[in-house]
Structures are given as C-alpha cells and as structure tokens.
Amino acid sequence: MKENTGKSKYVILGMLSRMPQTGYNMKKWIENEYSHFWQESYGQIYPTLKKLVAEGLVVPSDEQMNGRGKITYCITDAGRKELAQWLRKEPEIEKLRYEILLKVSFGENTEPDVLLGHLDEFAKRNENMIHDMKEYMQYFELLKEQGVDCTYSQLTALCGVYIYSAMKDWAGEAKRIISQREVDSQ
C-alpha cells in the first residue's frame, strides 16, 4: 500500500467534482492520468470514500449493472466547499523517491555494467511514459474539439512530458559519465 499522505480525500473530491464515479473508475483514472505524479491504491480509495460519505462530502447511489451492484459516488455542496478550501492552501513541499538514484549513489559497490543496465531500463521506462503523456495530450485535444475543456489535465500531462524527458536525458548523461570513468581508469 502506498504511503497515505492524507491527500486521498482531495484526489477523490477533485475527480468527483468533474463527474460521478465508482471507486473502480477512480482507480483507473488515477492510473491513467495521474500516474506520473500521484498514486492511490484501492486500500486508500475505498476507506476514504467511506469516510467522505460519513462526513457528508460525497453521497453514494446504488445502481445495478448486469446483475452486479456498483456504487457511484457524487460530490455534495459541502464536498465542493472542502475541495475549494484545500485548493487555496499552499502545497506541501514535494518529495522525490527514485530507487535508481540510490543505486547510482552507491554505485562504487557494484560493476559499472550493472548500473548501465539499470540506466538503460530507466531510460526506456521514461521514454514509454513520455509517449503515454503525449497520447493523453492528444486525447485531451480531441475532447477540447468536442467542447470539453481539459486545460488543467493537459497541464499535468505536459508536466509529465517534461519530467520524464529530463529523467531520460539524465540517464543518458549518467551512462556517458560512468562509461567515460571506466575508460579513464583503464
């Protein structure tokens, strides 16, 4: 389970401010649109939804779909007010956690080829994420042509493009420096 930062409440309220959704749809939305900067597990989403219902910030509505019950949640006026108050607060300082950076930091304890392999894989993952973010941006453009304003979602995808591009570039430079170090030490 991911670390609970107490922000799950606002992630859910923000998504419900756009449209009513099920917990499952919220998880999928987070995985697709926010994965480059935010994660939430089912173990965070469902308990948070239960708490939001108890606080009167969202309301559930039971629907039947193919004989299976699913609960769609809607934000209340109180939920919109809570979200608006949170949006006005200064964001906390962001914390970065990249295991690759730890491994490079302790790189003197392994062979350079091990690190070069890790960096290759890291660069590939970042290249894939750049591709995904650009696809999201194209999708948001299509929605915009249909009259759906996705400006703010486009901005988060654009941030993803910049972040993943920078990390991919860093991996290339780190590989160059490690390779050159090996040449110089021979």
HELIX and SHEET records of a PDB file:
HELIX    1   1 SER A    8  ARG A   18  1                                  11    
HELIX    2   2 GLY A   23  TRP A   29  1                                   7    
HELIX    3   3 ILE A   30  TYR A   34  3                                   5    
HELIX    4   4 TYR A   42  ALA A   54  1                                  13    
HELIX    5   5 ASP A   77  ARG A   88  1                                  12    
HELIX    6   6 GLU A   99  SER A  105  1                                   7    
HELIX    7   7 GLY A  107  ASN A  109  5                                   3    
HELIX    8   8 PRO A  112  GLU A  145  1                                  34    
HELIX    9   9 THR A  151  ASP A  184  1                                  34    
SHEET    1   A 2 VAL A  58  MET A  65  0                                        
SHEET    2   A 2 ARG A  68  ILE A  75 -1                                        
END                                                                             
